[in-house]
Structures are given as structure tokens and as C-alpha cells.
């Protein structure tokens, strides 16, 4: 099977959805075979365990971390799928990889944020803006791992919002890559060049799976961001941002893109200097991310008192409710001209309730509360 087929075949069905915590992956980690080393490498602010999984004892050292932001869980599912493949596949390739690589994966760096489904940690600090100050235990742990392991390659794994598109193509950014800058001038050195070449290799795979849905993330330099910091340390570092694709708000399709990308990386690194064959131009030809999408575009909102139609845009607010993530449709923009693409387009006339006297009253309101439609009709329109 190729990377795409493997990424789908080895998905772990018991670990799904957007709410992924230590408890959700605990049994999976326990069931890994003896040739994996699973250990608690640190504790969070609220004393939750931070786990690291090690595979192989090879010369090439790779470090991956996911869920640095607690509400960004897609890449955690992807690394679980990768570990599942390494655990279950009895091929010669896996045996060889175990001799070539020392792969260390931190599935959930921010377990408190994962528990509360927040970007920040329990002290309300964004860990990806704490790489220099090291004010938080989770940040200190990641720095410690970087210094102790001294990886040859590092992978910083995140989710991006559904607002991002691929340039001006009208296609959503299902996955975006970045070889972070190592200085403010955003120059190219050998360290960054290696990251770029690996991204080109990964792009080959995901373009086959989601043609045109691959973007390039903004490379503005900020040493407080861990990817920029690691690149400046001389560690070839790759940022992967799992994004939105179609109406898959659980991001089960996107997890396959990430897993396939990581499988391709291991394939390429297993062959000495193979990554050097990839041209830098292919990376820079990837369109940059643009903030060009909303979740739902309403084409015909009717305010009876004004006797005119106008457009409205909805962005889902993700709310943790009873152990799962609910998507609440919040109206974020009103105008008479379309300015964004929508993942879902609703052309049905939506009449506002009688208490609405002017358009601005519906801003920041839940769509369900301001339209004269039943809950069933709303859910049908939103494809829930």
C-alpha cells in the first residue's frame, strides 16, 4: 500500500472527533508493543502527565509534538495512526526503520488545554509564544527535549482555523506547511533548506489526495514561536497545520493527510540524501494561506422592515459540551456584497425574527436565535 492507503487503513477508530485528551489515548498507549518506550516526561500546570513515545534506536533522530494548543487535536489523531502502523505492520520496512530512526513523539504537549479544549494552558499562556521566556512547565519540557534529544529533524504539529484558503483559488487549506524562518530577514540556510525539501516531498503525496488544497503558512519571524526558535537552533523544523476540507468538521479526512505526510517523510529519510533531490522552487510555488473563507455563507437574509435582502456570514464557535465539541453558528459579518468563500452556501431565503429591526442586531448572535426557522430546518441548512 502507498502512504495514502496506509494512512486510511491504519486509522484508529476509537480515537476520533475533535475532543482528544490524555484519557482518550491512554488505552492506545498502554497497548503499544514492548519495542515502544512510553514514559511520562513531564507534568502540566495542573499535574497532568505529558507522555512521550519512542520508536527505534537508529542514528537519525526525529522529534514530533502535537496539541501544543489544547484545542488542536487533528495532528494528535494523525500521530496515533502513525504509531498504530508502526505497531501493527510486520513488514521488513518497519524493522529497518527501527534501526535507522529514533522517533520521539509527544502526542499531547498541553494536556490541561486538551482537557478544557482551549488554545492556552491552565495559566492562560499560549505555549507557542513562550519559547524564549519559558514561563510554563510545558514550554520548559519541550526545550529540555530539544536539548537532550538534539533531533536531526523536528515536526511542530497544529490545527489551523477553517477561515484559511489557498491563495485566491477558492479552495480551502486542508493542510498547510511551513519551513519557519530562522531570522527576521527570512533568509535561506542549510537548516531551513532541509525543511523545505522535506515539505516538497510531503506535498507530492497530499496533492494526490486533496489536489489544490495545500497552502503555505506565513513565515513572519518570531523567536518566541517554537518552530522559529528550533530552526534558529539549527534543527530543520517543519510546521504542519491541519485545516478544513469540505464539511468534515471532525477532520477525519484531514488526519489522513497529516499521517500520509509523516509516512512520506520517513520513507524519504530512510534513503540517504534522497530529500536533497527535491527542488526548493516547488515549495515557494505553493500558494500562501489567505483568510478567505467563512464556515457558512447566507446568500439571502431578509429583514422584513427594510424590505431588502443582504448577505451574512457564519463562523462556528467551538464549545465543549458534555465531553464533545458543539459547533455553534455565530453571525460574524453582514454586507450586501460577497467578500469570502463559504464552506457551505445557503441560498434559501432566511427571514429574520420580528424583534430584529436593523441588520447590525444579528452580529455576534447565534443564527438559530435570529431566524424564523425551526431547529430541524436550521440543522438541515447547516448540514448538521
C-alpha positions as CSV (number, residue, x, y, z in Angstrom):
1,X,0.0,0.0,0.0
2,X,1.1,3.6,-0.6
3,X,1.1,6.3,2.0
4,X,-2.5,7.4,1.2
5,X,-3.8,3.9,1.6
6,X,-1.8,3.3,4.8
7,X,-3.0,6.5,6.4
8,X,-6.6,5.4,5.9
9,X,-6.1,1.7,6.7
10,X,-4.4,2.4,10.0
11,X,-6.8,5.0,11.4
12,X,-7.7,4.2,15.0
13,X,-11.5,4.3,15.1
14,X,-11.7,4.6,18.8
15,X,-9.8,7.9,18.8
16,X,-11.9,10.3,16.7
17,X,-13.7,13.6,16.8
18,X,-12.2,16.9,18.0
19,X,-12.0,16.4,21.7
20,X,-8.9,14.4,22.3
21,X,-7.4,14.2,25.8
22,X,-4.9,12.0,27.8
23,X,-7.8,9.8,28.8
24,X,-8.8,9.3,25.1
25,X,-5.4,8.0,24.1
26,X,-4.4,6.2,27.3
27,X,-5.5,2.7,26.3
28,X,-3.9,3.0,22.9
29,X,-0.5,3.9,24.5
30,X,-0.8,1.0,27.0
31,X,-1.4,-1.4,24.2
32,X,1.7,-0.5,22.2
33,X,4.2,-3.4,21.9
34,X,7.3,-3.8,24.0
35,X,9.6,-2.2,21.4
36,X,8.0,1.1,22.1
37,X,9.1,3.1,25.0
38,X,6.2,5.1,26.6
39,X,7.1,7.3,29.5
40,X,5.9,10.3,31.4
41,X,8.4,13.0,30.6
42,X,6.8,15.9,32.5
43,X,3.8,17.3,34.2
44,X,1.4,20.1,33.2
45,X,0.4,23.1,35.4
46,X,-2.4,21.0,36.8
47,X,-0.2,18.0,37.2
48,X,-1.5,16.1,34.2
49,X,1.0,13.7,32.7
50,X,2.8,14.6,29.5
51,X,3.8,11.4,27.6
52,X,6.5,10.7,25.1
53,X,6.6,7.6,22.8
54,X,9.9,6.4,21.4
55,X,10.2,4.1,18.4
56,X,13.5,2.7,17.2
57,X,17.1,3.2,18.2
58,X,18.6,4.5,15.0
59,X,21.1,7.2,14.1
60,X,18.5,9.7,12.6
61,X,16.7,11.4,15.5
62,X,13.2,12.8,14.9
63,X,11.1,14.7,17.4
64,X,7.4,15.4,16.8
65,X,5.0,17.2,19.2
66,X,1.2,17.7,18.9
67,X,-1.5,19.6,20.7
68,X,0.7,22.4,21.9
69,X,-2.6,24.2,21.6
70,X,-5.1,22.1,23.5
71,X,-8.0,22.6,21.1
72,X,-5.9,21.5,18.0
73,X,-6.3,17.7,18.0
74,X,-6.2,16.6,14.4
75,X,-2.5,16.0,14.3
76,X,-2.7,14.0,17.5
77,X,-5.0,11.6,15.8
78,X,-2.6,11.5,12.9
79,X,0.4,10.6,15.1
80,X,-1.7,8.0,16.8
81,X,-2.4,6.5,13.3
82,X,1.3,6.6,12.5
83,X,2.1,4.8,15.8
84,X,-0.7,2.3,15.0
85,X,1.0,1.5,11.7
86,X,4.4,1.1,13.3
87,X,2.9,-1.1,16.0
88,X,0.8,-3.4,13.7
89,X,2.7,-3.7,10.5
90,X,5.1,-6.6,10.4
91,X,7.0,-5.6,7.3
92,X,10.7,-5.5,6.7
93,X,10.4,-1.8,6.2
94,X,9.3,-1.2,9.8
95,X,12.1,-3.4,11.1
96,X,14.6,-1.4,9.0
97,X,13.1,1.9,10.2
98,X,13.6,0.8,13.8
99,X,17.3,0.5,13.1
100,X,17.5,3.8,11.1
101,X,15.4,6.2,13.3
102,X,15.0,7.2,16.9
103,X,11.5,8.7,16.6
104,X,10.1,10.5,19.7
105,X,6.5,11.7,19.6
106,X,4.8,13.8,22.3
107,X,1.1,13.3,21.4
108,X,-0.3,15.9,23.8
109,X,2.1,18.6,25.0
110,X,-0.7,20.7,26.6
111,X,-2.9,18.2,28.4
112,X,-4.6,20.9,30.5
113,X,-5.6,22.8,27.4
114,X,-6.7,19.5,25.8
115,X,-8.9,18.8,28.9
116,X,-10.6,22.2,28.8
117,X,-10.5,22.4,25.0
118,X,-8.6,25.7,25.0
119,X,-5.7,27.0,22.9
120,X,-3.8,28.1,26.0
121,X,-2.6,26.1,29.0
122,X,-4.1,26.2,32.5
123,X,-2.3,29.6,33.2
124,X,-3.9,31.1,30.1
125,X,-0.5,31.2,28.3
126,X,0.0,30.4,24.6
127,X,2.8,27.9,24.7
128,X,3.7,28.8,21.1
129,X,4.6,32.3,22.3
130,X,6.7,31.1,25.3
131,X,9.8,29.6,23.6
132,X,12.2,32.3,24.9
133,X,10.7,33.3,28.2
134,X,9.9,29.6,29.2
135,X,7.4,30.8,31.8
136,X,5.4,27.5,31.7
137,X,6.3,23.9,32.7
138,X,5.2,22.6,29.3
139,X,7.5,25.1,27.5
140,X,10.4,24.1,29.7
141,X,9.8,20.5,28.9
142,X,9.8,21.0,25.2
143,X,13.0,23.0,25.4
144,X,14.5,20.2,27.5
145,X,13.5,17.6,24.9
146,X,15.1,19.6,22.1
147,X,18.3,20.0,24.0
148,X,18.5,16.4,25.2
149,X,17.5,14.6,22.0
150,X,19.2,17.1,19.7
151,X,16.9,15.9,16.8
152,X,18.1,15.9,13.3
153,X,14.5,16.9,12.3
154,X,11.6,18.4,14.3
155,X,7.9,18.5,13.5
156,X,5.6,21.1,15.1
157,X,2.0,19.8,14.6
158,X,-1.0,22.1,14.8
159,X,-4.5,22.8,13.5
160,X,-5.5,25.9,11.7
161,X,-8.9,27.6,11.6
162,X,-11.4,27.0,8.9
163,X,-11.0,30.6,7.6
164,X,-7.9,29.8,5.6
165,X,-7.9,29.3,1.9
166,X,-5.2,28.5,-0.6
167,X,-4.3,31.8,-2.2
168,X,-7.2,33.2,-4.3
169,X,-8.1,29.8,-5.7
170,X,-11.4,29.4,-3.8
171,X,-10.1,26.2,-2.3
172,X,-9.8,25.6,1.4
173,X,-6.5,25.0,3.0
174,X,-6.9,21.3,4.0
175,X,-3.3,21.3,5.1
176,X,-0.6,23.9,5.2
177,X,3.2,23.6,5.5
178,X,5.9,26.0,6.7
179,X,9.7,25.8,6.9
180,X,9.9,28.5,9.6
181,X,12.3,31.4,9.3
182,X,15.5,31.4,11.4
183,X,15.9,35.2,11.3
184,X,13.9,38.3,10.7
185,X,15.2,38.6,7.1
186,X,13.7,35.2,6.4
187,X,16.8,34.0,4.7
188,X,17.6,30.5,3.5
189,X,20.4,28.5,5.1
190,X,21.2,24.8,5.0
191,X,18.9,24.0,8.0
192,X,15.9,25.7,6.6
193,X,16.7,24.2,3.1
194,X,16.3,20.7,4.5
195,X,12.9,21.5,6.0
196,X,11.8,23.0,2.6
197,X,12.9,19.9,0.7
198,X,11.0,17.6,3.1
199,X,7.9,19.7,2.6
200,X,8.2,19.3,-1.2
201,X,8.3,15.5,-0.6
202,X,5.2,15.6,1.6
203,X,3.4,17.9,-0.9
204,X,3.7,15.2,-3.6
205,X,1.5,12.9,-1.5
206,X,-1.1,15.3,-0.3
207,X,-1.6,16.9,-3.7
208,X,-2.7,13.4,-4.9
209,X,-5.2,13.2,-2.0
210,X,-6.5,16.7,-2.0
211,X,-5.4,18.5,-5.2
212,X,-5.1,22.2,-4.8
213,X,-6.0,22.2,-1.1
214,X,-2.4,22.7,0.1
215,X,-1.2,26.0,1.3
216,X,2.0,27.7,2.6
217,X,1.8,29.2,6.1
218,X,3.0,32.7,6.8
219,X,6.8,32.8,7.6
220,X,7.0,36.0,9.6
221,X,9.8,35.5,12.1
222,X,9.0,35.4,15.9
223,X,11.7,33.8,18.1
224,X,9.1,33.2,20.8
225,X,7.4,30.7,18.4
226,X,8.9,27.3,18.9
227,X,9.3,26.5,15.2
228,X,11.3,29.6,14.6
229,X,13.3,29.0,17.8
230,X,14.2,25.4,16.8
231,X,15.1,26.5,13.3
232,X,17.4,29.2,14.8
233,X,19.0,26.4,16.9
234,X,20.0,24.7,13.7
235,X,17.3,22.0,13.8
236,X,15.5,21.5,10.5
237,X,11.9,22.2,11.6
238,X,8.6,21.7,9.8
239,X,5.3,23.2,10.8
240,X,2.2,21.2,9.7
241,X,-1.2,22.9,10.0
242,X,-4.1,20.6,9.7
243,X,-7.0,22.5,8.2
244,X,-10.6,22.3,6.9
245,X,-11.8,20.3,3.9
246,X,-15.4,20.1,2.7
247,X,-17.8,19.7,5.5
248,X,-15.6,17.4,7.6
249,X,-15.7,19.4,10.8
250,X,-14.4,16.4,12.7
251,X,-11.3,16.5,10.5
252,X,-11.1,12.7,10.0
253,X,-10.1,13.2,6.3
254,X,-7.5,15.8,7.3
255,X,-5.9,13.4,9.8
256,X,-5.2,11.1,6.8
257,X,-3.4,13.9,5.0
258,X,-1.2,14.5,8.0
259,X,-0.5,10.9,8.6
260,X,0.4,10.3,4.9
261,X,2.7,13.3,5.0
262,X,4.6,11.8,8.0
263,X,4.8,8.4,6.4
264,X,6.3,10.1,3.3
265,X,8.9,11.8,5.5
266,X,10.0,8.5,7.0
267,X,10.2,7.0,3.5
268,X,12.4,9.8,2.2
269,X,14.7,10.0,5.2
270,X,15.2,6.2,5.1
271,X,17.2,6.7,1.9
272,X,20.4,8.6,2.4
273,X,20.3,12.1,1.0
274,X,17.1,11.4,-1.0
275,X,15.5,14.6,0.3
276,X,18.2,16.6,-1.4
277,X,16.7,15.7,-4.8
278,X,13.7,17.9,-4.1
279,X,13.8,21.4,-5.6
280,X,13.2,24.5,-3.4
281,X,11.1,26.2,-6.1
282,X,8.3,23.7,-5.6
283,X,7.9,24.9,-2.0
284,X,7.7,28.6,-2.9
285,X,5.2,27.8,-5.7
286,X,2.7,26.7,-3.1
287,X,0.1,29.5,-2.7
288,X,0.2,31.3,0.6
289,X,-2.6,30.9,3.1
290,X,-5.3,33.6,2.9
291,X,-8.1,34.5,5.3
292,X,-10.7,34.0,2.6
293,X,-13.3,31.6,4.0
294,X,-16.3,31.5,6.4
295,X,-18.0,28.4,7.5
296,X,-21.4,29.3,6.1
297,X,-22.4,32.0,3.6
298,X,-26.0,33.0,3.7
299,X,-27.0,34.5,0.3
300,X,-30.5,35.7,1.2
301,X,-31.1,37.1,4.6
302,X,-34.4,39.0,4.6
303,X,-35.2,41.8,7.1
304,X,-39.0,42.5,6.5
305,X,-38.9,46.0,8.0
306,X,-36.3,47.1,5.4
307,X,-37.8,45.1,2.5
308,X,-34.4,44.1,1.2
309,X,-32.1,41.1,1.1
310,X,-28.5,41.0,2.3
311,X,-25.7,38.6,2.8
312,X,-24.4,37.2,6.1
313,X,-21.5,35.1,7.1
314,X,-21.4,32.5,9.8
315,X,-18.3,31.2,11.7
316,X,-18.7,28.3,14.0
317,X,-17.8,28.8,17.7
318,X,-16.5,25.5,19.1
319,X,-17.9,24.9,22.5
320,X,-17.1,21.9,24.7
321,X,-20.4,20.4,25.9
322,X,-20.7,17.1,27.8
323,X,-17.4,15.7,26.5
324,X,-17.8,16.6,22.9
325,X,-17.4,19.7,20.8
326,X,-20.5,21.5,19.6
327,X,-20.4,23.9,16.7
328,X,-22.5,27.0,17.3
329,X,-23.3,29.1,14.2
330,X,-22.4,32.7,15.0
331,X,-23.1,35.5,12.6
332,X,-19.8,37.4,12.2
333,X,-20.4,39.7,9.2
334,X,-23.1,41.4,7.2
335,X,-22.9,43.1,3.9
336,X,-24.6,43.4,0.6
337,X,-21.7,42.0,-1.4
338,X,-19.9,38.7,-1.1
339,X,-16.3,39.0,0.1
340,X,-15.5,35.5,1.1
341,X,-15.9,31.9,0.1
342,X,-18.1,29.7,2.2
343,X,-17.6,26.0,3.1
344,X,-21.4,25.8,3.0
345,X,-23.5,28.1,0.8
346,X,-27.2,28.7,1.7
347,X,-29.3,30.3,-1.0
348,X,-32.7,29.7,0.7
349,X,-34.5,32.9,1.9
350,X,-33.9,33.2,5.7
351,X,-36.4,35.6,7.2
352,X,-35.3,37.3,10.5
353,X,-37.5,37.2,13.5
354,X,-39.8,40.1,14.2
355,X,-37.7,41.7,17.0
356,X,-34.9,42.4,14.6
357,X,-35.1,46.0,13.4
358,X,-31.7,46.5,11.7
359,X,-29.0,44.2,10.4
360,X,-26.4,45.0,13.0
361,X,-28.6,43.5,15.7
362,X,-27.7,40.0,14.4
363,X,-23.9,40.4,14.6
364,X,-22.3,38.0,17.1
365,X,-25.7,36.3,17.6
366,X,-26.4,32.6,17.2
367,X,-28.0,32.0,13.8
368,X,-30.5,29.7,15.4
369,X,-31.8,32.5,17.6
370,X,-32.5,35.2,15.0
371,X,-34.1,33.4,12.0
372,X,-37.7,32.3,11.8
373,X,-36.9,28.7,11.2
374,X,-37.3,25.5,13.2
375,X,-34.3,23.8,14.8
376,X,-34.7,21.0,12.3
377,X,-34.7,23.4,9.4
378,X,-31.6,25.1,10.7
379,X,-29.7,21.8,11.1
380,X,-30.7,20.8,7.6
381,X,-29.5,24.0,6.1
382,X,-26.2,23.8,8.0
383,X,-25.8,20.2,7.0
384,X,-25.6,19.1,10.6
